[in-house]
């Protein structure tokens, strides 16, 4: 089966073996740092950080891009709206009331880079961490909130299940689309109205399938005696090793260099 965004890929790479808590914090920090990218130098640093994570995960950057291509294409398309709404700088192209300025080009490129790196980096976390490990990591990282009365256990379970169902929903969409095409449906032709109707013919069955999966999951949890009011136990407690400390230090160095590059630029 072809890999899809959000699907765990078994492996024995250093990123697979890393402590889920450290890994989650590091990837979250790298993802948040993409919003600090504002210069070409910072963009190259962010790209280098992503490539470094790919090397640690022993996966190809092109493979990550291929699995995330639909999401990346949609985000890049949204980013290109800056071409029409930003009016700063000299005009480089115009057609009637529409015009593209240098500022619009800069902002479109900036947001395209930011969102692309954000999605690709997040996909590495999901492809190298099992849902069980994510649940444990979220529960451990959010444990201080339990003193404030926040239901950490159920919240961690909901977050991990939400991430777990990303590839499931993607598979559901692909299955519905292929079924519609097998019945003679052509989803890529016609005017805007026809395409919107064709899109609805895919989204409605996919949403129904997602609700069916959610109901089945709730029944499975009840059958296994899951009680959100009771504390969760773990089979294996993760331990922070030297490689995890090195990963955290490398992340801290990257963030410092990224901030310094922004000030210099």
N, C-alpha and C positions, 0 to 999 in steps of 0.2 A: 504494500500500500504506500502510495506517495506520502511523504511527510507534509504536514500542514502546520500552519502557525499555531503555537500553543501546545503542540503534541510533544510529550516526553520521548526522547530518543535515548535508549540505554547505551551506556558507555562506561569507560574506566579512565577518562581524562582527569587531569587535576581539578578542573571545574566541577566535574561530576562528583568527585570525592570530597570536595570542600565542604566545610560546615555550612548547613543550609542557612543558619542565621547570619554568618559572616558574608556568605554569597549574596543573600538577599539585600543586606545593607550596602554592599559594594556596588551591586548592579543598580540599586535604587539611587545611590549617589551619582553614579555615572549617567544614569538617565536624567536626573535632575540637573546635572551640570550641562546637558545639551542646551538648556535655555540660557546659559551664559555665553554661548557661542555667538560672537558678533563680528569677528574679523576672520580673514582667510587663515591666519596663523592658528587661531583657536579651532577653526573647522578641521585643519590638518591634525591638530592634537586630538580632537574628539574622534576623528577617523582612526588615528593610531591606537587610541584606547579601545575602540571597538575591535580592531584587528588583533590587538593583544588578547582580548577576551576570547576571540575566535580561536587563536592559537592555543590558549589555555584549555578551551573546550575541544580542541582537535577537530574542528569543523571548518568547512570552507565558507568564507564570506558570501560567495555566490550562492551557496546552498541556502543560507539565511535569507538572502534577497529573494530567491526563487520561492521560498515558502511564504514570505510576507508580501509578495509582489502585489496582490490585489489591494491590500490595505495601504501599502506605500503609494501605489498609483492614485488611490482616492485622496490621500493626504496631500500629495504633490499637486493634484488638480485643485484642491481647495486652496493651497498656498499660492497658486498662480492667479487667484482672484486679486491678489495685491497688484497685479499688472494693471487692473482697471480702476482700482479705488485709490491708489497712491498717486499723488500729483506733485511730488517733490523732484527737483532736478530738471535738467533739460529734457525736452521731448525727443525721443528716438524714433517713434513711429506713430502715425495718426491715420485714422480713417473716419472721416465725418466727425461725429461727437466722441468717438473712441480715440484714446491716445495712451501711449505707453511711455513712461518717463524712466530715467535712470534710477530714481528712487524706487519705483515700482519693481524694476528688475532686481535691484539689490534685496528688497524685502521678500520678493518671491523666492529668490535663490536661498536667502537666509532661512526662511521658514521651511523650505523643502529639505534643506540639510538637517535642520533641527529635528523635524518630525520623522524623517527617514531613520536617523541614528537612534531616535527614541524607540521606535518600533523594533528595529533590528536588535538593539541591546536587550530590550525586554524579552524578545523571542529566545535569546540565549538562556535566560534564567528559566523559562518554561521548558526548554528542550533538554536541560541538564538537571532538573530537579523534579522529583516525583510529587504528585499531589499530597502524599502523606508527609513528605519532608517539608513542603510548603506550609501545610497546616501546623506542623510542629514549630517551624520558624516563626510564623505569624503569632502563634500562641505565646511563644517565649518572648518575642520582641514587644508584644502588647501587654505582657503580664503586669507591668507597673500600673496600667489603667484599671486593673481589678480593684485596687484600693479605693478608686473613685466610684465603684459600683458598676463599672462597665462589664458586660458579659463577654469576657475575652474569649473563652472557649467557643461559644457559638459564632462569635464574630470571625474568629480565625477560620472556622470551618466554612462559613459562608464565602469568605474571600478566596479560600483555596478551591472551593467548588466552582465559583464563578470563573476562575482561571482554567479549571479543569474542563469546563464545558465550552471553552472557546473552540477547540478543534472539533468537538462533537457537533456544534452548531454549523461549523464550516462544512463538515461532512454531510449534514442534513441539507444544506443549501445546494451542494454539488449533486446530491442524489435527486432532489426535486428538479433541478435544472436538467439533468440528464434524462429524467423521466418525461419532462415536458418536450424535450427535443425528440425523444423516441416516439412520441405521439404526433410528431409533425409540427410542433410549435417552433417558431423562429423568433428567438428573443433578441436578436441583434439587428433587425431591420424595421423599417417603418419610421413614421414621424414620432415626435415626442410623446403624443397622447398614447399611441400604440405601444411604445416602449414602457411607459408608466404602467399600462395595463398588464403588459407581459411581466414586469417586475412584481406587480401585485400577485400574479398567478404563481410566483415562486416564493414570495415572502409569507403569504398566508399559510400554505402547507408547511413551510419550514417552522413558522411560529407554533403551529399546532404540534409538530413533532417535538419542538423544544419543551412545550408544556407537558407532553406525554412523558418525556425523559425526566422532567422534574417530578412529576407524580410518581413515577416508578422509583426514583431515588428516595423520595420521602417514605414510600412503603418499605423499601429495603432498610432504611434506617430504623423504622419502627420495628420491623421483624427482627432486627439484631439487638433490640433493647436499648437503642440510643436515648439517653436522657440528658438534655442540655443543662440541667441544673446540677448534675454531678461532675466532679472534677475529672478531667481526662488523664489517662495514664499512657505511657509510651513504652514500646518494646525495647527500643535502643535510644539511649540518650547520646546526642552528638557531643563531641569534644573538640575544642579548639586546638589545632595542632600548629606546628611551626609554619607549614605551608599557608594556613589560614591567616596567620599574623603577617606573613610576607605579602599576601594578597591585599590585606587591609592597608599595609604601609605603602604598597605600590599605588593604591587608589588615593591615599592622602597626598602622595607626591604629585600624582596627576592633577588633582584638584588645585594644588598650590601653583603648579606650573601654568595651568589653564587661567587662573586668576591673574598671575603675573603677566601672561601674554596679553590679556585684555587691557591691563593698565599700560603696558608698553605700546600696544597698538593704538 
